[in-house]
Amino acid sequence: MTNAAWNLMLETGTSIVEGIDKLQLRNKNHRVCALRSLESGGEHNGAHGNGEPVAIEEEYLQTRLISAEEVRKDLCAWKPSMVEEYTSLVHTTGTCSPLSHEDFAAITGDSSKKVEVLPGKVIFSVKARSGRKKTRIVGCGNFQQGCPRTKLDTHASGISAESIRLLVRFAGHSQWTISTTDIKTAFLNAPIVTPNEETIIVRVPSILRAAGVCQEAYWQIKRALYGLDVAPRSWTLFRNKTLGSIEQHDGTRVTCKQLPADSNIWEVIDEDRQVRIALIGVYVDDLMLVAPESHQEVMMNTLRGLWTTSEPEVVEEGKDVSFAGYELRKCGDVFHMHQRSYILDMVQQWEVDTETV
C-alpha cells in the first residue's frame, strides 16, 4: 500500500472506501492528500444516477506549487494572477522599470556602470482550501556574482526569542496589552541598496510574454525585489529609517529609538513627560506592539500610517495570535506563549505517532 492510492467516498452517516481492505485503514501511515467533491446524489463510480460523468474538482489541503510547464497548458486561467503581480511590480510599487532593447543596450554598454543581469523566475501556486491561483515574480539572487558581497551587505537580523519572551513578560508585569500586524509586500516598499551603486537588471520570464501580460524582455530593478541577496538588507535599512522618523503620536511629541540590547526592539518615549508609552518588536515585516490599553489603538494606527498592513490582532483570551513562529494567548492577568502549531506540524510532517508525543 505504500505506493497505492484509494478513494474514500463520504455519504450521510456512512463512508465507503474504494480499492482497499478496510483493515488497512488502521495503518497510521495513511494520510489525506487531497479532497475531491462529488455532486450530491452521484454514484460511487463517479457518475450521476443517469450515467453521466460527474465533474470532479480537487481541493488541496496544503498550498501546492505548480510548474511553469503545467501553467503553459492553461495560460488563460493563470493570466489574471500574472497580470495582478505584474501590475504590482511595475505600476503600483515601481519595483521593476521596463527597458526597451535600446535602453538595455545603452545601460549594459556603458563601461562606467557596474551592471549585473540576472534571470527572473515566476513561482506559481494554488492556495490551500480556496484554490486561488497565486503568482510571485522573483529575481534569481543565486546568480549574483558581479560585485563582491560582505555579510554587512546582505545581513538582516530579527528580534531574538529571548527578546520576545521579555516583551511578553514585561507586558504581563505592567498590565499592558499586546497586538500584532504584518507589513504587506514589505520588501517592495524599500529602495534597492547595492554595493558600489550597482545596477541590477532582471530578464523578464518568457511565460509573461507568452501569456500576453507584457512585451518587454528586461526590467531595471528599483526596489528590493524578492529573491535578490541584498533585498532583506535593503528592507531593514528602509524600515529602521521609517520607524526612527516617528515624531508625533496622538498630538504628542515622541521619539522612537532602538534599544541597545536588541536593535529589533523600539522604545517610544513621550518627550514632554519623558515616559515610555510603547515598545515595538520587529521581526522582518512582522510587528508586535506592547502598550498600555489607553495608547494601544492610537499607536497601532500610527504604525499603520507608515505602511499598508494586515488587520491588527489583539492578544486576548480565547484565541491564539501568531508572531515570529510563536503563539500568544492571554489567560487572566498573564500571557501564555507556546509553539503548539509548529510542534503539530512537525509531528504530521515526520509522521510521528501522536500517542507518543
DRENSEFI-631973 format. One record per residue (C-alpha): residue in one letter; x, y, z. Coordinates in Angstrom, 2 decimals. Example, Ala and Ser with C-alpha at 12.3 -4.5 7.8 and 13.67 -1.06 7.14 Angstrom:
! DRENSEFI-631973
+---------+---------+---------+---------+
! residuo !       x !       y !       z !
+---------+---------+---------+---------+
!       A !   12.30 !   -4.50 !    7.80 !
!       S !   13.67 !   -1.06 !    7.14 !
+---------+---------+---------+---------+
! end
This chain:
! DRENSEFI-631973
+---------+---------+---------+---------+
! residuo !       x !       y !       z !
+---------+---------+---------+---------+
!       M !    0.00 !    0.00 !    0.00 !
!       T !    2.98 !    2.36 !    0.14 !
!       N !    2.55 !    3.45 !   -3.48 !
!       A !   -1.15 !    2.76 !   -3.89 !
!       A !   -3.96 !    5.30 !   -3.91 !
!       W !   -7.56 !    4.82 !   -2.88 !
!       N !  -10.75 !    6.84 !   -2.71 !
!       L !  -12.79 !    7.49 !    0.40 !
!       M !  -16.41 !    8.22 !   -0.51 !
!       L !  -18.34 !   10.10 !    2.18 !
!       E !  -22.12 !    9.95 !    2.38 !
!       T !  -24.71 !   10.83 !    5.00 !
!       G !  -23.97 !    8.68 !    8.02 !
!       T !  -21.68 !    6.25 !    6.15 !
!       S !  -18.33 !    6.08 !    4.43 !
!       I !  -17.28 !    3.73 !    1.67 !
!       V !  -13.67 !    3.01 !    0.82 !
!       E !  -12.80 !    2.02 !   -2.74 !
!       G !   -9.82 !   -0.11 !   -3.66 !
!       I !   -8.61 !   -1.05 !   -0.17 !
!       D !   -9.32 !   -3.58 !    2.53 !
!       K !  -10.99 !   -1.83 !    5.46 !
!       L !   -8.48 !   -3.32 !    7.89 !
!       Q !   -5.70 !   -1.41 !    6.18 !
!       L !   -7.32 !    1.88 !    7.18 !
!       R !   -5.86 !    1.39 !   10.63 !
!       N !   -2.39 !    1.94 !    9.21 !
!       K !   -1.19 !    5.23 !   10.72 !
!       N !    0.88 !    5.97 !    7.58 !
!       H !   -2.23 !    6.72 !    5.52 !
!       R !   -2.90 !   10.43 !    5.13 !
!       V !   -5.43 !   12.52 !    3.23 !
!       C !   -3.60 !   14.44 !    0.49 !
!       A !   -6.47 !   15.96 !   -1.48 !
!       L !  -10.24 !   16.15 !   -1.40 !
!       R !  -12.47 !   15.68 !   -4.43 !
!       S !  -16.07 !   16.84 !   -4.25 !
!       L !  -18.76 !   14.68 !   -5.86 !
!       E !  -22.13 !   16.18 !   -6.68 !
!       S !  -24.87 !   15.13 !   -4.25 !
!       G !  -26.73 !   12.05 !   -5.40 !
!       G !  -23.87 !   10.82 !   -7.59 !
!       E !  -22.99 !    7.16 !   -7.89 !
!       H !  -19.83 !    5.70 !   -6.39 !
!       N !  -18.30 !    5.19 !   -9.81 !
!       G !  -18.10 !    8.94 !  -10.40 !
!       A !  -21.31 !    9.23 !  -12.42 !
!       H !  -24.73 !   10.75 !  -11.96 !
!       G !  -27.69 !    8.42 !  -11.45 !
!       N !  -28.41 !    8.72 !  -15.18 !
!       G !  -24.91 !    7.55 !  -16.05 !
!       E !  -23.45 !   10.99 !  -16.93 !
!       P !  -19.96 !   11.67 !  -15.52 !
!       V !  -19.62 !   13.95 !  -12.50 !
!       A !  -17.23 !   16.90 !  -12.72 !
!       I !  -14.58 !   16.48 !  -10.06 !
!       E !  -12.60 !   19.40 !   -8.62 !
!       E !   -9.67 !   18.86 !   -6.29 !
!       E !   -9.37 !   20.81 !   -3.05 !
!       Y !   -5.79 !   20.85 !   -1.77 !
!       L !   -5.17 !   20.65 !    1.96 !
!       Q !   -1.84 !   22.46 !    1.58 !
!       T !   -0.66 !   25.17 !   -0.80 !
!       R !    0.68 !   23.46 !   -3.92 !
!       L !    3.43 !   24.73 !   -6.21 !
!       I !    2.60 !   24.48 !   -9.92 !
!       S !    5.30 !   24.04 !  -12.56 !
!       A !    5.66 !   26.54 !  -15.39 !
!       E !    5.11 !   23.70 !  -17.86 !
!       E !    1.73 !   22.96 !  -16.31 !
!       V !    0.79 !   26.64 !  -16.32 !
!       R !    1.67 !   26.96 !  -20.02 !
!       K !   -1.03 !   24.40 !  -20.77 !
!       D !   -3.68 !   26.78 !  -19.40 !
!       L !   -2.34 !   30.33 !  -19.74 !
!       C !   -5.81 !   31.87 !  -19.89 !
!       A !   -6.66 !   30.57 !  -16.42 !
!       W !   -3.42 !   31.92 !  -14.97 !
!       K !   -3.28 !   35.25 !  -16.81 !
!       P !   -5.33 !   37.26 !  -14.23 !
!       S !   -2.93 !   36.21 !  -11.48 !
!       M !    0.09 !   37.11 !  -13.62 !
!       V !   -1.41 !   40.49 !  -14.52 !
!       E !   -2.01 !   41.22 !  -10.83 !
!       E !    1.63 !   40.52 !   -9.94 !
!       Y !    2.95 !   42.45 !  -12.95 !
!       T !    0.78 !   45.47 !  -12.10 !
!       S !    2.05 !   45.44 !   -8.52 !
!       L !    5.71 !   45.30 !   -9.53 !
!       V !    5.66 !   47.71 !  -12.47 !
!       H !    2.86 !   50.19 !  -11.80 !
!       T !    1.91 !   50.15 !   -8.11 !
!       T !    5.31 !   49.93 !   -6.39 !
!       G !    7.66 !   50.82 !   -9.25 !
!       T !    9.92 !   47.93 !   -8.26 !
!       C !   10.59 !   46.98 !  -11.88 !
!       S !   11.13 !   49.51 !  -14.66 !
!       P !   10.61 !   48.08 !  -18.18 !
!       L !   13.54 !   48.55 !  -20.57 !
!       S !   13.43 !   48.66 !  -24.34 !
!       H !   16.15 !   46.81 !  -26.24 !
!       E !   17.78 !   50.19 !  -26.91 !
!       D !   17.75 !   51.10 !  -23.20 !
!       F !   19.16 !   47.70 !  -22.29 !
!       A !   21.98 !   48.04 !  -24.82 !
!       A !   22.81 !   51.55 !  -23.59 !
!       I !   23.00 !   50.53 !  -19.92 !
!       T !   24.99 !   47.33 !  -20.43 !
!       G !   27.28 !   49.04 !  -22.92 !
!       D !   28.24 !   51.83 !  -20.51 !
!       S !   31.65 !   50.84 !  -19.14 !
!       S !   31.36 !   53.38 !  -16.31 !
!       K !   28.49 !   51.45 !  -14.72 !
!       K !   28.58 !   48.22 !  -12.76 !
!       V !   25.72 !   46.18 !  -14.22 !
!       E !   24.54 !   42.71 !  -13.35 !
!       V !   21.95 !   40.89 !  -15.48 !
!       L !   20.05 !   38.13 !  -13.68 !
!       P !   17.34 !   35.72 !  -14.75 !
!       G !   13.86 !   36.24 !  -13.40 !
!       K !   11.64 !   33.44 !  -12.21 !
!       V !    7.90 !   33.04 !  -11.73 !
!       I !    6.62 !   30.94 !   -8.84 !
!       F !    3.08 !   29.65 !   -9.35 !
!       S !    0.97 !   28.18 !   -6.58 !
!       V !   -2.58 !   27.19 !   -5.75 !
!       K !   -3.62 !   28.21 !   -2.25 !
!       A !   -4.92 !   25.62 !    0.17 !
!       R !   -8.70 !   25.31 !    0.55 !
!       S !   -9.61 !   28.35 !   -1.55 !
!       G !   -7.86 !   27.11 !   -4.70 !
!       R !   -6.83 !   30.70 !   -5.50 !
!       K !   -4.08 !   30.97 !   -8.11 !
!       K !   -1.07 !   32.96 !   -6.91 !
!       T !    1.83 !   34.32 !   -8.99 !
!       R !    5.07 !   35.62 !   -7.46 !
!       I !    7.89 !   37.03 !   -9.61 !
!       V !   11.38 !   36.93 !   -8.10 !
!       G !   14.96 !   37.62 !   -9.11 !
!       C !   17.39 !   34.71 !   -9.09 !
!       G !   19.78 !   36.07 !   -6.48 !
!       N !   21.86 !   32.87 !   -6.55 !
!       F !   23.19 !   34.06 !   -9.92 !
!       Q !   24.57 !   37.32 !   -8.46 !
!       Q !   28.35 !   37.27 !   -8.96 !
!       G !   29.29 !   40.68 !  -10.34 !
!       C !   30.16 !   42.67 !   -7.20 !
!       P !   31.65 !   41.07 !   -4.09 !
!       R !   29.28 !   40.94 !   -1.14 !
!       T !   30.14 !   41.17 !    2.53 !
!       K !   27.90 !   39.92 !    5.32 !
!       L !   27.08 !   43.55 !    6.09 !
!       D !   25.69 !   43.98 !    2.55 !
!       T !   23.15 !   41.19 !    2.97 !
!       H !   22.58 !   40.71 !    6.70 !
!       A !   19.13 !   41.42 !    8.15 !
!       S !   18.52 !   40.49 !   11.77 !
!       G !   15.23 !   39.79 !   13.53 !
!       I !   14.12 !   40.02 !   17.13 !
!       S !   15.54 !   37.16 !   19.21 !
!       A !   13.44 !   34.56 !   21.00 !
!       E !   14.73 !   35.86 !   24.34 !
!       S !   13.61 !   39.39 !   23.47 !
!       I !   10.13 !   38.19 !   22.51 !
!       R !    9.79 !   36.42 !   25.85 !
!       L !   10.99 !   39.54 !   27.68 !
!       L !    8.45 !   41.72 !   25.84 !
!       V !    5.64 !   39.33 !   26.73 !
!       R !    6.83 !   39.16 !   30.34 !
!       F !    7.03 !   42.96 !   30.52 !
!       A !    3.50 !   43.30 !   29.12 !
!       G !    2.13 !   40.93 !   31.75 !
!       H !    4.04 !   42.56 !   34.60 !
!       S !    2.99 !   46.09 !   33.55 !
!       Q !   -0.56 !   45.04 !   32.64 !
!       W !   -0.04 !   46.37 !   29.12 !
!       T !   -1.74 !   44.98 !   26.01 !
!       I !   -0.18 !   43.23 !   23.02 !
!       S !   -1.20 !   43.40 !   19.36 !
!       T !    0.47 !   42.26 !   16.14 !
!       T !    0.34 !   43.10 !   12.45 !
!       D !    2.42 !   42.39 !    9.35 !
!       I !    3.50 !   44.76 !    6.60 !
!       K !    2.20 !   43.73 !    3.18 !
!       T !    4.76 !   43.24 !    0.36 !
!       A !    7.28 !   44.84 !    2.70 !
!       F !   10.40 !   44.48 !    0.56 !
!       L !    8.77 !   46.26 !   -2.37 !
!       N !    8.50 !   49.41 !   -0.25 !
!       A !   12.28 !   49.69 !    0.04 !
!       P !   14.69 !   51.23 !   -2.49 !
!       I !   17.30 !   48.69 !   -3.57 !
!       V !   20.67 !   49.22 !   -1.87 !
!       T !   23.62 !   47.61 !   -3.68 !
!       P !   27.39 !   47.76 !   -3.15 !
!       N !   29.11 !   50.44 !   -5.26 !
!       E !   25.76 !   51.61 !   -6.70 !
!       E !   25.48 !   48.51 !   -8.84 !
!       T !   22.66 !   48.41 !  -11.41 !
!       I !   20.61 !   45.21 !  -11.39 !
!       I !   18.68 !   44.12 !  -14.47 !
!       V !   16.36 !   41.12 !  -14.50 !
!       R !   15.38 !   39.18 !  -17.61 !
!       V !   11.61 !   39.02 !  -17.78 !
!       P !   10.39 !   35.39 !  -17.64 !
!       S !    9.22 !   34.41 !  -21.12 !
!       I !    5.96 !   32.98 !  -19.81 !
!       L !    4.73 !   36.54 !  -19.14 !
!       R !    5.13 !   37.40 !  -22.81 !
!       A !    3.59 !   34.09 !  -23.87 !
!       A !    0.51 !   34.94 !  -21.78 !
!       G !    0.29 !   38.43 !  -23.28 !
!       V !    0.97 !   40.12 !  -19.94 !
!       C !    3.81 !   42.29 !  -21.28 !
!       Q !    6.13 !   42.73 !  -24.24 !
!       E !    9.45 !   43.85 !  -22.70 !
!       A !   12.35 !   41.45 !  -22.17 !
!       Y !   14.22 !   43.29 !  -19.39 !
!       W !   13.50 !   45.20 !  -16.18 !
!       Q !   15.76 !   47.54 !  -14.28 !
!       I !   15.28 !   46.91 !  -10.55 !
!       K !   14.49 !   49.99 !   -8.46 !
!       R !   13.27 !   48.37 !   -5.23 !
!       A !   14.04 !   45.30 !   -3.14 !
!       L !   12.66 !   42.59 !   -5.41 !
!       Y !   12.17 !   39.28 !   -3.63 !
!       G !   14.94 !   36.79 !   -4.36 !
!       L !   17.82 !   39.27 !   -4.55 !
!       D !   20.53 !   38.75 !   -1.94 !
!       V !   20.51 !   42.44 !   -0.96 !
!       A !   16.71 !   42.64 !   -0.62 !
!       P !   16.48 !   41.78 !    3.11 !
!       R !   19.19 !   44.30 !    3.99 !
!       S !   17.58 !   46.98 !    1.80 !
!       W !   14.24 !   46.47 !    3.56 !
!       T !   15.84 !   46.55 !    7.01 !
!       L !   17.57 !   49.88 !    6.36 !
!       F !   14.39 !   51.44 !    4.97 !
!       R !   12.20 !   50.06 !    7.78 !
!       N !   14.53 !   51.32 !   10.51 !
!       K !   14.77 !   54.77 !    8.93 !
!       T !   10.97 !   54.95 !    8.75 !
!       L !   10.43 !   53.86 !   12.36 !
!       G !   13.05 !   56.33 !   13.54 !
!       S !   11.17 !   59.15 !   11.81 !
!       I !    8.10 !   58.84 !   14.09 !
!       E !    7.76 !   62.20 !   15.85 !
!       Q !    4.05 !   62.55 !   16.58 !
!       H !    1.62 !   60.28 !   18.40 !
!       D !   -1.92 !   61.46 !   19.12 !
!       G !   -0.75 !   65.07 !   19.05 !
!       T !    2.16 !   64.38 !   21.43 !
!       R !    5.86 !   64.79 !   20.62 !
!       V !    7.56 !   61.41 !   20.77 !
!       T !   10.83 !   59.77 !   19.85 !
!       C !   11.16 !   56.20 !   18.60 !
!       K !   14.58 !   54.64 !   19.08 !
!       Q !   16.21 !   51.22 !   19.13 !
!       L !   17.25 !   49.62 !   22.41 !
!       P !   20.99 !   48.94 !   22.80 !
!       A !   20.43 !   45.33 !   23.94 !
!       D !   18.40 !   44.38 !   20.85 !
!       S !   18.13 !   46.70 !   17.85 !
!       N !   14.87 !   45.00 !   16.87 !
!       I !   13.07 !   46.41 !   19.92 !
!       W !   11.99 !   50.03 !   19.57 !
!       E !   11.06 !   52.25 !   22.51 !
!       V !    8.53 !   55.07 !   22.09 !
!       I !    9.09 !   57.93 !   24.55 !
!       D !    6.71 !   60.79 !   25.37 !
!       E !    9.06 !   63.78 !   25.05 !
!       D !    7.02 !   66.09 !   27.28 !
!       R !    6.68 !   63.68 !   30.21 !
!       Q !    9.81 !   61.63 !   29.47 !
!       V !    7.99 !   58.35 !   29.98 !
!       R !    7.82 !   55.18 !   27.90 !
!       I !    4.44 !   54.78 !   26.20 !
!       A !    5.09 !   51.76 !   23.94 !
!       L !    7.54 !   49.08 !   22.87 !
!       I !    7.69 !   47.68 !   19.32 !
!       G !    9.19 !   44.29 !   18.50 !
!       V !   10.22 !   43.78 !   14.86 !
!       Y !   10.75 !   40.51 !   13.01 !
!       V !   11.45 !   41.31 !    9.33 !
!       D !    7.97 !   42.55 !    8.32 !
!       D !    6.03 !   41.48 !   11.43 !
!       L !    5.36 !   44.00 !   14.20 !
!       M !    4.45 !   43.38 !   17.84 !
!       L !    3.14 !   46.41 !   19.72 !
!       V !    3.25 !   46.38 !   23.52 !
!       A !    1.49 !   49.39 !   25.06 !
!       P !   -1.00 !   50.45 !   27.75 !
!       E !   -4.58 !   49.93 !   26.64 !
!       S !   -5.04 !   53.72 !   26.50 !
!       H !   -2.29 !   54.01 !   23.85 !
!       Q !   -2.69 !   50.69 !   22.01 !
!       E !   -5.18 !   51.61 !   19.27 !
!       V !   -3.76 !   55.06 !   18.52 !
!       M !   -0.17 !   53.79 !   18.44 !
!       M !   -1.15 !   50.94 !   16.13 !
!       N !   -2.83 !   53.45 !   13.81 !
!       T !    0.43 !   55.43 !   13.79 !
!       L !    2.30 !   52.33 !   12.62 !
!       R !   -0.35 !   51.51 !   10.02 !
!       G !    0.04 !   55.03 !    8.66 !
!       L !    3.62 !   54.20 !    7.68 !
!       W !    2.86 !   51.13 !    5.53 !
!       T !   -0.02 !   49.03 !    4.26 !
!       T !   -0.52 !   46.32 !    6.87 !
!       S !   -2.79 !   43.43 !    7.70 !
!       E !   -5.66 !   43.90 !   10.12 !
!       P !   -4.15 !   44.03 !   13.64 !
!       E !   -4.76 !   41.14 !   16.02 !
!       V !   -5.03 !   41.77 !   19.75 !
!       V !   -3.75 !   39.08 !   22.11 !
!       E !   -6.73 !   38.22 !   24.28 !
!       E !   -8.45 !   35.30 !   25.94 !
!       G !   -9.96 !   32.56 !   23.81 !
!       K !   -7.67 !   32.69 !   20.78 !
!       D !   -4.02 !   32.35 !   19.77 !
!       V !   -2.18 !   35.12 !   17.93 !
!       S !    0.95 !   34.23 !   15.94 !
!       F !    4.19 !   36.20 !   15.91 !
!       A !    7.60 !   35.08 !   14.61 !
!       G !    6.77 !   31.38 !   14.94 !
!       Y !    5.27 !   31.68 !   18.41 !
!       E !    1.66 !   31.77 !   19.53 !
!       L !    0.39 !   34.09 !   22.25 !
!       R !   -2.77 !   33.95 !   24.30 !
!       K !   -3.98 !   35.89 !   27.32 !
!       C !   -5.11 !   33.86 !   30.33 !
!       G !   -6.47 !   36.09 !   33.06 !
!       D !   -3.77 !   38.58 !   34.03 !
!       V !   -0.93 !   36.68 !   32.36 !
!       F !    0.17 !   35.84 !   28.82 !
!       H !    0.92 !   32.30 !   27.66 !
!       M !    3.48 !   31.75 !   24.91 !
!       H !    3.81 !   28.42 !   23.08 !
!       Q !    4.59 !   26.70 !   19.75 !
!       R !    1.77 !   24.16 !   19.61 !
!       S !    1.07 !   24.63 !   15.88 !
!       Y !    4.75 !   24.25 !   15.00 !
!       I !    5.03 !   21.05 !   17.03 !
!       L !    1.88 !   19.57 !   15.48 !
!       D !    3.17 !   20.44 !   12.00 !
!       M !    6.44 !   18.62 !   12.74 !
!       V !    4.50 !   15.64 !   14.09 !
!       Q !    2.49 !   15.44 !   10.86 !
!       Q !    5.48 !   16.07 !    8.61 !
!       W !    7.53 !   13.29 !   10.18 !
!       E !    4.53 !   11.02 !   10.73 !
!       V !    5.15 !   10.66 !   14.45 !
!       D !    2.65 !    8.59 !   16.39 !
!       T !    0.72 !   11.24 !   18.34 !
!       E !    0.25 !    8.82 !   21.22 !
!       T !    3.98 !    9.06 !   21.95 !
!       V !    4.09 !   12.87 !   21.85 !
+---------+---------+---------+---------+
! end
